[in-house]
Amino acid sequence: MSKQAELSMRDTSGHDAFTSRSSARSASVTLFQPRARCSRAYASWTLVVLAMGLLSTGCVEFNHFGQISDRQGTWPVNDVVISQQQSDGSWKRIGNSDGKGKWNILKANIKGGGRIKLEKPGYYTLNMSESEFLQQNNILLEASDDSYQSGRTGSSWDLGR
């Protein structure tokens, strides 16, 4: 095949033809090598996949999540209101537990260093410091109306004091 015929043929395979001649044989061997643009596309996609992986793992730092359970039965406690005390003494609701006792709160909503309060009717109110709350992922609430609580006085209890 002549050089001009080789150049005029359009290659649609995505590979450039490379021809070499062996000195032992006079036969022509054609090898296919990937085009440079295919390598660049592969490198670009690899970079995108790596970037997405790094970004998705970093999102965990923006949320605080965990589960609230009953102290005696260890079953999940739903609809627990999670509030934080503001600098003026008022309480601001920052989240609540879902039907499986789990919470997921943006850390941007937890600010000011105020105390955290977890409350639900039928359970003693639990108060703790902000740092203690951020370090815990499993919290146990104590039921206030069970017979094993008959000797307990007061309607709330504090941790960390």
Secondary structure, 3 states (H helix, E strand, C coil): CCHHHHHHCCCCCCEEEEEEECCCCCCEEEEEEECHHHHHHHHHHHHHHHHHHHHHHHHHHHEEEEEEEECCCCCECCCCEEEEECCCCCEEEEEECCCCCEEEEEHHHCCCCCCEEEECCCECEEEECHHHHHHCCEEEECECCCHHHCCCCCCEEECCC
